[in-house]
């Protein structure tokens, strides 16, 4: 993976969140006190009937659904049966839980108390298989692991330690609430904990690198112009485990968890390198394929949608905004609702609640704009040497040679050509909806054979030169270098890197950024 950006993890990710000044997310109107814990009596009855600690039942259900009632609607975990009820039971596990509870599968799918009884019966059965019983919360950890249905050992460990037992240790106090869960700060599960969080990514410092095989190398000539927000419709650990499973055929670039892992942040896993294409959206957006133009961010849990699901935990919402801010800044993505979108936008029929129009888009965009600096709709574009998108594109003649031979390039490589007294530029073109003065920066790989006077020439949409500068490409490689600010017009403008300079060298056409 290329070394694009590494946040200062050693200083604590709480500092990153502070940069976005992100308060807790907007919530739905608080429920009356009498209704706020309406599930407590149901959990108590199921716990008594099936001999499972009530607080353990609550913690498992909270990890699965946040105490929302899963309705079996769309899930980004393609290939898995729909999730139903307070425990998000699927397929054969739902059928088995219903049988053990003595209720019909239909009741387990549609009735709140029947779904809780099915989950409790299934957890008791897992405990009986392991000879686990009684009130010792920590001793139930192996049964909780089996209950998860997750095949990946690391994901299972995360589900147990960070999900279920994290909820038990911290308790649940956020509103709106469907139940109450007191904190059990000393509880310790008896199963192995996840291994050390050392495999951090080089693109988003706090993220754990967990590679998925489900991706396409490169971006098929498109520039990265979109961020797509998804909800898994399932728990975080099960989500990233499934998205890294070869048989699933789906993936995303990132998955954001629901639990505070310390410092007021949720865990983030990166599954696909940002320069590669994740398989997360099946539909086109605005006439162009979505996947090769986008970075997909999945979120554990269920959607904000108009179907009545509640908001994400504040720690997840804040972490998500910080991640999107970082991507937008690094990739120069336009900050508007045509470029930061929900999965429901390209697929409104099948993904109406992913995360849906009920998501607080205005607040989310405001946080990102505050974090990045500027206002909604501010234009920042990166034109890579392998770009062919709707608002940015690259072109060069056959005299320019594609290469990745020198480290430190932007994206997936660069082009080079020998200097000569000829008019044969490499062109970085970008579209502006209105005239504006923009700062221009360039990226290259440096070396002693590079030109010390590489000519960059700026043109507006009418083809009129608006400025030029010579850059020393023998130094400054692997970083953005300013070329100055220029007045561009509405339409397709361009920055041309000419070969016409002192002979005996090469010029490097790697990337240009317009801000």
Buried (B, 14 or more C-beta within 10 A) or exposed (E): BBEBBEBEBEEBBEEBBEBBEBEEBEBEEEBEEEEBBBBBEBBEBBBEBBBBBBBBBBBBBBBBBBBBBBBBBBBBBBEBBBBBBBBBBBEEBBBBBBBBBEBBBEBBBBBBBBBBBBBBBBBBBBBEEBEBBEEEBBBBBBBBBBBBBBEBEBBBBBBBBBBBBBBBBBBBEBEBBBBBBEBBEEBBBEBEEBEEEEEBBBBBBBBBBBBBEBBBEBBEEBBBBBBBBBBBBBBBBBBBBBBBBEEBEBBBBBBBBBBBBEEBBBBBBBBBBBBBBBBBBBBEBBEEBBBBBBBBBBBBBBBBBEBEBBBBBBBBBBBBBBBBBBBBBBBBBBBBBEBBBBBBBBBBEEBBBBBBBBBBBEBBBBBBBBBBEEEBBBBBBBBBBBBBBBBBBBBBEEEBEEBEEBEBBBBBBBBBBBBBEEEBBBBBBBBBEEBBEBEBBBBBBBBEBBBBBBBBBBBBBEEEEBBBBBBBBBEBBBEBBEBEEBEBBEBBBBBBBBBBBEEEBBBBBBBBBBB
